[in-house]
Amino acid sequence: MKEILATMTSKGQLTVPAEVRRQLGLKQGDRVAFILTEEGEVTLRVPHYADIASLRGAAGTLPQPLSWEEIEQVVAEERAERAGLTAPK
């Protein structure tokens, strides 16, 4: 195992050392996932998605598609609930 240090700025930012970027295959604009375990360990992972289709089903599915009117109604109800204008479901 190898330990590589990085210093955090006053804004909470870290520069990922070059060796780590190479190991993870990171390039500008890539995202990094921090995985926190119950044991208190932190690991880094680079999420790789082949394309938008690979995310299909990530948010669940509906028994049947909703119309735009139904979607707008759901959004309006959620906004009202979050604003405290209606009782939670």
SEMI-97216 format. One line per field, with one value per atom (N, C-alpha, C): residue in one letter; residue number from 1; x, y, z. Coordinates in Angstrom, 3 decimals, padded with zeros to 6 digits. Each point is the difference from the previous one (the first is absolute). Example, Ala and Ser with C-alpha at 12.3 -4.5 7.8 and 13.67 -1.06 7.14 Angstrom:
<pts>
r = [A_A_A_S_S_S]
k = [1_1_1_2_2_2]
px = [013.190_-000.890_000.900_-000.350_000.820_-000.770]
py = [-005.690_001.190_001.200_001.050_001.190_001.090]
pz = [007.800_000.000_000.000_-000.720_000.060_000.730]
</pts>
This chain:
<pts>
r = [M_M_M_K_K_K_E_E_E_I_I_I_L_L_L_A_A_A_T_T_T_M_M_M_T_T_T_S_S_S_K_K_K_G_G_G_Q_Q_Q_L_L_L_T_T_T_V_V_V_P_P_P_A_A_A_E_E_E_V_V_V_R_R_R_R_R_R_Q_Q_Q_L_L_L_G_G_G_L_L_L_K_K_K_Q_Q_Q_G_G_G_D_D_D_R_R_R_V_V_V_A_A_A_F_F_F_I_I_I_L_L_L_T_T_T_E_E_E_E_E_E_G_G_G_E_E_E_V_V_V_T_T_T_L_L_L_R_R_R_V_V_V_P_P_P_H_H_H_Y_Y_Y_A_A_A_D_D_D_I_I_I_A_A_A_S_S_S_L_L_L_R_R_R_G_G_G_A_A_A_A_A_A_G_G_G_T_T_T_L_L_L_P_P_P_Q_Q_Q_P_P_P_L_L_L_S_S_S_W_W_W_E_E_E_E_E_E_I_I_I_E_E_E_Q_Q_Q_V_V_V_V_V_V_A_A_A_E_E_E_E_E_E_R_R_R_A_A_A_E_E_E_R_R_R_A_A_A_G_G_G_L_L_L_T_T_T_A_A_A_P_P_P_K_K_K]
k = [1_1_1_2_2_2_3_3_3_4_4_4_5_5_5_6_6_6_7_7_7_8_8_8_9_9_9_10_10_10_11_11_11_12_12_12_13_13_13_14_14_14_15_15_15_16_16_16_17_17_17_18_18_18_19_19_19_20_20_20_21_21_21_22_22_22_23_23_23_24_24_24_25_25_25_26_26_26_27_27_27_28_28_28_29_29_29_30_30_30_31_31_31_32_32_32_33_33_33_34_34_34_35_35_35_36_36_36_37_37_37_38_38_38_39_39_39_40_40_40_41_41_41_42_42_42_43_43_43_44_44_44_45_45_45_46_46_46_47_47_47_48_48_48_49_49_49_50_50_50_51_51_51_52_52_52_53_53_53_54_54_54_55_55_55_56_56_56_57_57_57_58_58_58_59_59_59_60_60_60_61_61_61_62_62_62_63_63_63_64_64_64_65_65_65_66_66_66_67_67_67_68_68_68_69_69_69_70_70_70_71_71_71_72_72_72_73_73_73_74_74_74_75_75_75_76_76_76_77_77_77_78_78_78_79_79_79_80_80_80_81_81_81_82_82_82_83_83_83_84_84_84_85_85_85_86_86_86_87_87_87_88_88_88_89_89_89]
px = [000.856_-000.856_000.902_-000.447_000.763_-000.860_000.576_-000.715_000.494_-000.937_000.330_-000.781_000.693_-000.627_-000.451_-001.071_-000.484_-000.395_000.058_-000.330_-001.309_-000.874_-001.287_000.145_-000.673_000.006_-001.029_-000.009_-000.974_-001.426_-000.165_-001.332_-000.393_000.788_-000.320_000.358_000.850_000.362_001.311_000.094_001.217_000.449_001.300_000.544_000.305_-000.575_000.249_001.398_000.893_001.360_000.028_000.982_000.108_-000.014_000.705_000.051_-001.384_-000.780_-001.358_-000.897_000.136_-000.780_000.283_001.271_000.356_-000.602_000.105_-000.517_-001.506_-000.720_-001.453_-000.436_000.937_-000.333_-000.792_000.251_-000.741_000.510_-000.943_000.354_-000.896_000.304_-000.747_-001.493_-000.788_-001.450_-000.573_000.859_-000.491_-000.497_-000.893_-000.531_000.644_000.078_000.564_-001.026_-000.218_-000.915_000.820_-000.393_000.612_-000.918_000.514_-000.806_000.394_-000.992_000.224_-000.524_000.848_-000.430_-000.433_-000.747_-000.421_001.192_001.108_001.205_000.807_-000.454_000.686_001.046_000.098_000.958_-000.632_000.851_-000.443_000.784_-000.704_000.669_-000.514_000.769_-000.376_-000.370_-000.968_-000.395_-000.383_000.307_-000.411_-001.202_-001.186_-001.169_000.138_-000.199_000.091_-001.353_-000.532_-001.260_000.282_-000.409_000.241_-000.751_-001.248_-000.806_-001.244_-000.856_-001.198_-000.896_000.029_-000.827_000.415_001.276_000.458_-000.612_-000.601_-000.638_-001.475_-000.506_-001.408_-000.392_-001.091_-000.506_000.609_000.976_000.660_-000.976_-001.015_-000.969_-001.269_-000.001_-001.198_-000.870_-001.138_-000.906_-001.420_-000.819_-001.418_-000.806_-001.158_-000.827_-000.414_-000.207_-000.336_000.531_000.325_000.517_-001.018_000.511_-000.868_-000.042_-001.126_-000.103_000.716_000.275_000.637_-000.877_-001.301_-000.917_000.121_000.088_000.141_001.345_001.055_001.318_-000.033_-000.603_-000.107_-000.793_-001.050_-000.803_000.826_000.757_000.848_001.025_000.630_000.994_-000.642_-001.174_-000.698_-000.323_-000.453_-000.318_001.252_001.115_001.260_000.485_-000.071_000.431_-000.862_-001.315_-000.891_000.299_000.255_000.301_001.299_001.020_001.295_-000.114_-000.887_-000.194_-000.883_-000.500_-000.824_-001.442_-000.421_-001.367_-000.989_000.481_-000.884_000.605_-000.811_000.477_000.787_001.083_000.760_-000.873_000.318_-000.772_000.290]
py = [-001.171_001.171_001.234_001.026_001.230_001.151_000.898_001.168_001.240_000.772_001.230_001.123_001.062_001.096_001.121_000.678_001.198_000.986_001.282_001.033_000.677_000.163_000.635_001.514_000.723_001.459_000.486_001.306_000.576_-000.157_-000.240_-000.202_-001.474_-000.880_-001.425_-000.721_000.594_-000.615_-000.752_-001.093_-000.809_-000.097_-000.012_-000.318_-001.481_-000.726_-001.438_-000.177_-000.641_-000.171_-000.726_000.359_-000.539_-001.524_-000.637_-001.465_-000.602_000.645_-000.472_000.223_001.175_000.259_-001.047_-000.343_-001.030_-001.349_-000.359_-001.293_-000.112_001.115_000.001_000.318_000.429_000.359_001.299_000.911_001.259_001.005_000.762_001.131_001.173_001.170_001.200_-000.198_000.408_-000.106_-001.299_-001.001_-001.271_000.207_-000.867_000.032_-001.130_000.200_-000.995_-000.283_-001.268_-000.392_-000.347_000.547_-000.353_-001.012_-001.185_-001.046_-000.076_000.211_-000.035_-001.326_-000.758_-001.276_000.179_-000.956_000.046_-000.109_-000.552_-000.142_001.292_001.036_001.285_000.180_-000.944_000.124_000.755_000.676_000.739_-000.502_-000.315_-000.391_000.899_000.087_000.782_-000.937_000.431_-000.772_000.988_-000.341_000.819_-000.686_000.641_-000.622_000.057_-001.127_-000.059_-000.406_000.841_-000.285_-000.024_-001.072_-000.123_001.097_000.217_001.049_000.187_000.894_000.293_-001.231_-000.874_-001.211_-000.910_000.069_-000.858_000.413_001.195_000.466_-000.383_-000.649_-000.363_-000.820_000.397_-000.714_000.449_000.893_000.430_000.684_000.635_000.706_-000.806_-001.241_-000.820_000.065_-000.645_-000.029_000.306_000.380_000.247_-001.129_-000.320_-001.045_000.350_001.307_000.474_001.416_000.424_001.355_001.060_001.152_001.115_001.013_000.665_001.092_001.221_000.998_001.234_000.666_-000.042_000.605_-000.698_-001.326_-000.752_000.303_000.118_000.332_001.384_000.970_001.353_000.009_-000.821_-000.088_-000.571_-001.053_-000.605_001.021_000.728_001.003_001.096_000.475_001.047_-000.484_-001.246_-000.554_-000.107_-000.449_-000.124_001.370_000.994_001.354_000.554_-000.198_000.485_-000.697_-001.301_-000.763_000.504_000.216_000.478_001.416_000.792_001.369_000.026_-001.166_-000.079_000.402_000.019_000.420_-001.148_-001.234_-001.164_-000.991_-000.927_-001.046_-001.026_-000.549_-001.062_-001.197_-000.717_-001.198_-001.160]
pz = [000.000_000.000_000.000_-000.713_-000.114_000.504_000.759_000.515_-000.731_-000.554_-000.708_000.669_000.381_000.729_-000.934_000.406_-000.677_001.086_-000.286_000.983_-000.378_000.993_-000.230_000.115_-000.906_000.052_001.013_000.260_000.934_-000.500_-001.301_-000.582_-000.041_000.600_000.013_-001.274_-000.833_-001.268_000.120_-000.745_-000.069_-001.447_-000.198_-001.307_000.011_-000.931_-000.077_-000.601_000.736_-000.505_-001.351_-000.823_-001.360_-000.021_000.910_000.014_000.251_000.859_000.289_-001.221_-000.657_-001.214_-001.058_-000.158_-000.994_000.388_001.274_000.477_-000.233_000.233_-000.164_-001.425_-000.829_-001.373_-000.074_000.939_000.063_-001.007_-000.541_-000.857_000.386_-000.507_000.345_-000.213_000.986_-000.087_000.532_000.273_000.542_001.426_000.419_001.362_000.798_001.311_000.901_001.084_000.286_001.072_001.234_001.151_001.278_000.660_000.284_000.621_001.471_000.884_001.439_000.538_000.683_000.561_001.445_000.511_001.401_000.946_-000.501_000.818_000.054_-000.722_000.013_-001.084_-000.917_-001.090_-001.167_-000.766_-001.176_-001.202_-001.069_-001.236_-001.121_-001.076_-001.171_-001.125_-000.782_-001.170_-001.078_-001.230_-001.133_-000.633_000.091_-000.625_-001.519_-000.656_-001.456_-000.563_-000.825_-000.666_-001.489_-000.642_-001.437_-000.749_000.368_-000.610_000.857_-000.396_000.777_000.135_-000.979_000.055_001.149_000.417_001.093_001.333_000.063_001.233_000.074_-001.046_-000.045_001.219_000.625_001.164_001.312_-000.020_001.233_000.950_-000.521_000.840_000.209_-000.402_000.148_-001.242_000.077_-001.145_000.457_-000.933_000.255_-000.631_000.581_-000.596_-001.425_-000.255_-001.344_-000.152_-001.198_-000.213_000.420_000.468_000.362_-001.146_-000.121_-000.977_000.578_-000.858_000.498_001.042_-000.184_000.963_001.366_-000.014_001.253_000.667_-000.794_000.548_000.645_-000.689_000.549_001.303_000.080_001.211_001.158_-000.258_001.032_000.491_-000.912_000.371_000.844_-000.402_000.752_001.414_000.129_001.316_000.865_-000.591_000.749_000.467_-000.877_000.374_001.136_-000.088_001.042_001.319_-000.052_001.214_000.626_-000.807_000.517_000.549_-000.553_000.485_001.255_000.398_001.193_-000.220_-001.258_-000.312_000.054_000.020_000.082_000.977_000.458_000.901_-000.783_000.579_-000.696_-000.281_-001.066_-000.401_000.929]
</pts>
